Amino acid sequence: MNPDRQADLADHLVKARTGGAATPLPPAELEPDSVEDGYAVQALVHDRLEAAGFGPRTGHKIGCTTSVMQAYLKIDHPCAGEVFGSTVSEHMATLPLSRFHRVGVECEIAARLGADLPDTGAPYDRDGVAPAVEALMPGIEIVDDRYTHFPSFSAPVLIADDFFNAGVVLGDPLKNWRGLDLDAIVGEMFVDKVRAGSGRGRDILGHPMNALAWLANHRVALGRPLQAGEFVMLGSVVKTIHFTEPAEVLIRFEHLGEARVRFT
């Protein structure tokens, strides 16, 4: 995919995120040739959104790390995006439905890095990334189906658009997390106090730290390794739930805490 077409695809995607109508399927000539093209366009999308006032990126998200989400989206591999600091809330967020095209929420574990994960010449595994994790947090990922018909969009195009991300709500950080059994930890989602779904840490690529290792290796391959101070949303243990009416959502991980969002 040549640079001019990458730029045109970036322009096509940015419109919905800056107040435009839902994104139509790109013309055939703008379809990326590969996942790598998708990440190249993603970098251009970020440049445009920063110029539009979104500010710096402070975190990362990983999509399709659980079987439930891979089945839902019909994509069999993890996909990464970045999160703008202007879209991050702590503990509780109140958001108008009118801000989104078709808003949804996901129930996730987030990792805050206390050390860089640079290129060491060897791939990271879960034991290699865990020492860099300063804290774990419960997190809600806010996603926006900003597409006319998202099942028609290829994975590279969705990657270019940060894979639905529209923000996050982060709970309190837990620094003393290393005694937790992350395989067995249970995450639950409640909508208006009614339990709407649950999952376990092992649903995230077999172990939450496997997802972090995947992203660390991915970022090394891009030449932009993960850095101290950033957070990573590791993937949802509950299938995305979308909202068209006001509602309050609570997600809770045992021993880790909770986060809330209210849609008005």
C-alpha positions as CSV (number, residue, x, y, z in Angstrom):
1,M,0.0,0.0,0.0
2,N,1.7,3.2,-1.1
3,P,2.0,6.3,1.2
4,D,-0.6,8.3,-0.6
5,R,-3.2,5.6,-0.2
6,Q,-2.2,5.2,3.5
7,A,-2.8,8.9,4.0
8,D,-6.2,8.7,2.2
9,L,-7.3,5.9,4.4
10,A,-6.3,7.8,7.5
11,D,-8.4,10.7,6.4
12,H,-11.3,8.4,5.7
13,L,-11.2,7.0,9.2
14,V,-10.6,10.2,11.2
15,K,-13.9,11.8,10.1
16,A,-16.0,9.6,12.4
17,R,-13.7,10.3,15.4
18,T,-13.9,14.1,15.0
19,G,-17.6,14.4,14.8
20,G,-18.5,13.0,11.4
21,A,-21.0,10.4,10.4
22,A,-20.4,6.7,10.8
23,T,-17.5,5.5,8.7
24,P,-18.5,3.8,5.4
25,L,-16.5,0.9,4.1
26,P,-13.3,2.3,2.4
27,P,-13.1,2.2,-1.4
28,A,-11.4,-1.0,-2.6
29,E,-8.2,0.9,-3.6
30,L,-7.8,2.0,0.0
31,E,-8.0,-1.5,1.5
32,P,-4.6,-2.3,3.3
33,D,-2.5,-5.1,1.8
34,S,-1.6,-6.4,5.2
35,V,-1.8,-6.0,9.0
36,E,1.5,-4.1,8.8
37,D,-0.2,-1.6,6.5
38,G,-2.9,-1.3,9.1
39,Y,-0.4,-0.3,11.8
40,A,1.3,2.2,9.4
41,V,-2.1,3.9,8.8
42,Q,-2.8,3.8,12.6
43,A,0.3,6.0,13.1
44,L,-1.1,8.5,10.5
45,V,-4.5,8.5,12.3
46,H,-2.8,9.3,15.5
47,D,-1.0,12.3,14.0
48,R,-4.3,13.6,12.7
49,L,-6.1,13.1,16.0
50,E,-3.4,14.8,18.0
51,A,-3.6,17.8,15.6
52,A,-7.4,17.8,16.1
53,G,-6.9,18.2,19.9
54,F,-7.0,14.7,21.3
55,G,-3.6,15.3,23.0
56,P,-0.9,12.7,23.7
57,R,-1.4,9.0,24.0
58,T,-0.9,7.5,27.4
59,G,-1.9,3.9,27.1
60,H,-2.5,0.9,24.9
61,K,-5.3,-1.5,24.2
62,I,-5.3,-5.1,23.0
63,G,-8.3,-6.5,21.2
64,C,-9.2,-10.1,20.5
65,T,-7.2,-11.7,23.3
66,T,-10.1,-13.9,24.4
67,S,-12.0,-16.6,22.6
68,V,-15.3,-14.9,23.3
69,M,-14.0,-11.7,21.6
70,Q,-12.3,-13.5,18.7
71,A,-15.6,-15.4,18.0
72,Y,-17.6,-12.1,18.3
73,L,-15.4,-10.2,15.9
74,K,-14.4,-13.2,13.7
75,I,-10.7,-12.3,14.1
76,D,-8.3,-15.0,15.3
77,H,-5.3,-12.9,16.5
78,P,-4.7,-10.0,18.9
79,C,-4.9,-6.5,17.6
80,A,-3.3,-3.4,19.2
81,G,-4.3,0.2,19.4
82,E,-3.4,3.2,21.5
83,V,-5.4,5.3,24.0
84,F,-5.4,9.1,24.1
85,G,-5.0,10.6,27.6
86,S,-8.0,13.0,27.0
87,T,-10.3,9.9,26.9
88,V,-9.1,8.4,30.2
89,S,-11.1,8.6,33.4
90,E,-10.4,7.3,36.9
91,H,-12.9,5.3,39.0
92,M,-16.1,6.7,37.5
93,A,-17.1,8.4,34.2
94,T,-20.4,10.0,33.2
95,L,-20.7,10.1,29.4
96,P,-23.5,11.3,27.1
97,L,-24.6,8.7,24.6
98,S,-24.7,11.4,22.0
99,R,-20.9,11.5,22.0
100,F,-20.7,8.1,20.4
101,H,-22.1,6.3,17.3
102,R,-22.8,3.0,19.1
103,V,-21.1,2.8,22.4
104,G,-20.1,-0.4,24.2
105,V,-18.1,-1.5,27.2
106,E,-15.7,-4.2,28.0
107,C,-14.4,-5.7,31.3
108,E,-10.7,-5.7,31.5
109,I,-7.5,-5.9,33.6
110,A,-5.1,-3.0,33.0
111,A,-1.4,-3.1,33.7
112,R,0.6,0.0,34.6
113,L,4.3,-0.2,33.7
114,G,6.9,0.9,36.1
115,A,9.8,0.1,33.8
116,D,10.5,0.2,30.0
117,L,10.3,-3.0,27.9
118,P,13.0,-2.3,25.4
119,D,14.4,-4.4,22.6
120,T,16.6,-7.0,24.2
121,G,17.3,-9.1,21.1
122,A,15.0,-11.9,22.4
123,P,11.2,-12.1,22.6
124,Y,9.4,-11.4,25.8
125,D,7.3,-14.0,27.6
126,R,5.0,-13.6,30.5
127,D,7.8,-14.1,33.1
128,G,9.9,-11.5,31.2
129,V,7.3,-8.7,31.3
130,A,5.9,-9.2,34.8
131,P,8.8,-7.4,36.6
132,A,8.0,-4.3,34.6
133,V,4.4,-4.1,35.9
134,E,4.1,-1.6,38.7
135,A,0.4,-2.1,39.3
136,L,-2.7,-3.8,38.1
137,M,-6.1,-2.1,37.8
138,P,-9.7,-3.1,36.9
139,G,-10.6,-1.2,33.7
140,I,-13.5,-0.5,31.5
141,E,-12.7,-0.1,27.9
142,I,-15.2,2.3,26.1
143,V,-15.6,1.2,22.5
144,D,-17.5,2.8,19.7
145,D,-18.9,1.0,16.7
146,R,-18.3,4.0,14.5
147,Y,-18.8,2.0,11.3
148,T,-21.8,1.6,9.0
149,H,-21.4,-2.2,9.3
150,F,-18.4,-3.3,11.2
151,P,-18.4,-7.0,10.2
152,S,-17.6,-5.8,6.6
153,F,-14.4,-4.1,7.7
154,S,-11.2,-6.1,7.6
155,A,-8.9,-6.5,10.6
156,P,-6.2,-4.2,9.1
157,V,-8.8,-1.3,8.7
158,L,-10.0,-1.8,12.2
159,I,-6.4,-1.8,13.5
160,A,-5.8,1.4,11.7
161,D,-8.7,2.9,13.6
162,D,-7.4,1.7,17.1
163,F,-9.8,-1.3,17.0
164,F,-12.9,0.5,18.2
165,N,-11.3,2.3,21.2
166,A,-13.0,5.4,22.4
167,G,-11.5,5.7,26.0
168,V,-11.1,3.9,29.3
169,V,-12.1,4.1,32.9
170,L,-9.4,2.9,35.3
171,G,-9.9,1.7,38.9
172,D,-7.5,2.1,41.7
173,P,-4.0,0.7,41.1
174,L,-3.0,-2.3,43.1
175,K,0.8,-2.5,43.5
176,N,0.8,-5.6,45.7
177,W,-0.6,-7.7,42.9
178,R,2.0,-10.5,42.7
179,G,0.2,-12.8,45.1
180,L,-2.9,-12.9,43.0
181,D,-3.8,-16.0,41.0
182,L,-4.2,-14.2,37.7
183,D,-5.2,-17.4,36.0
184,A,-8.3,-17.8,38.2
185,I,-9.2,-14.2,39.0
186,V,-12.9,-13.6,38.1
187,G,-14.1,-10.4,36.4
188,E,-17.8,-9.5,36.3
189,M,-19.9,-6.9,34.5
190,F,-23.1,-5.5,35.9
191,V,-25.6,-3.3,34.0
192,D,-28.0,-1.4,36.2
193,K,-27.0,-3.8,39.1
194,V,-27.9,-6.9,37.1
195,R,-25.0,-9.3,36.3
196,A,-24.4,-9.3,32.6
197,G,-21.4,-11.5,32.1
198,S,-18.2,-12.8,33.7
199,G,-14.9,-14.4,32.8
200,R,-11.5,-15.4,34.2
201,G,-8.0,-14.2,33.8
202,R,-7.0,-17.3,32.0
203,D,-9.4,-16.3,29.2
204,I,-6.9,-13.7,28.2
205,L,-4.5,-15.7,26.0
206,G,-4.2,-18.3,28.7
207,H,-2.8,-15.7,31.2
208,P,-3.1,-11.9,31.3
209,M,0.7,-11.5,31.2
210,N,0.8,-13.4,27.9
211,A,-1.2,-10.5,26.4
212,L,1.3,-8.0,27.8
213,A,4.2,-10.1,26.4
214,W,2.5,-10.1,23.0
215,L,2.2,-6.3,23.0
216,A,5.7,-5.8,24.2
217,N,7.0,-7.9,21.3
218,H,4.7,-6.1,18.9
219,R,5.9,-2.7,19.9
220,V,9.5,-3.8,19.7
221,A,8.8,-4.9,16.1
222,L,7.3,-1.5,15.4
223,G,10.4,0.2,16.7
224,R,8.4,1.9,19.5
225,P,8.8,-0.3,22.7
226,L,6.5,0.1,25.7
227,Q,7.6,2.7,28.2
228,A,7.4,3.2,32.0
229,G,4.3,5.1,32.9
230,E,2.1,3.7,30.2
231,F,-0.9,1.5,30.9
232,V,-2.1,-1.5,28.8
233,M,-5.7,-2.8,28.6
234,L,-5.1,-6.5,28.3
235,G,-8.4,-7.6,26.7
236,S,-12.0,-8.2,27.8
237,V,-13.1,-11.3,29.7
238,V,-16.8,-10.4,28.8
239,K,-18.3,-10.0,25.4
240,T,-18.9,-6.4,24.5
241,I,-22.2,-4.9,25.5
242,H,-23.6,-2.0,23.5
243,F,-25.9,0.7,24.8
244,T,-28.6,2.9,23.1
245,E,-30.4,3.9,26.3
246,P,-29.0,5.5,29.6
247,A,-27.4,2.9,31.9
248,E,-24.9,2.4,34.6
249,V,-22.1,-0.2,34.2
250,L,-19.9,-1.6,37.0
251,I,-17.1,-4.0,36.3
252,R,-15.4,-5.8,39.2
253,F,-12.4,-8.2,39.5
254,E,-12.1,-10.1,42.7
255,H,-9.2,-8.9,44.9
256,L,-8.5,-6.2,42.3
257,G,-11.4,-3.7,42.6
258,E,-14.0,-2.0,40.4
259,A,-14.7,0.8,37.9
260,R,-17.9,2.4,36.7
261,V,-19.4,4.3,33.8
262,R,-22.8,6.0,33.5
263,F,-24.2,6.7,30.1
264,T,-26.7,9.6,30.0
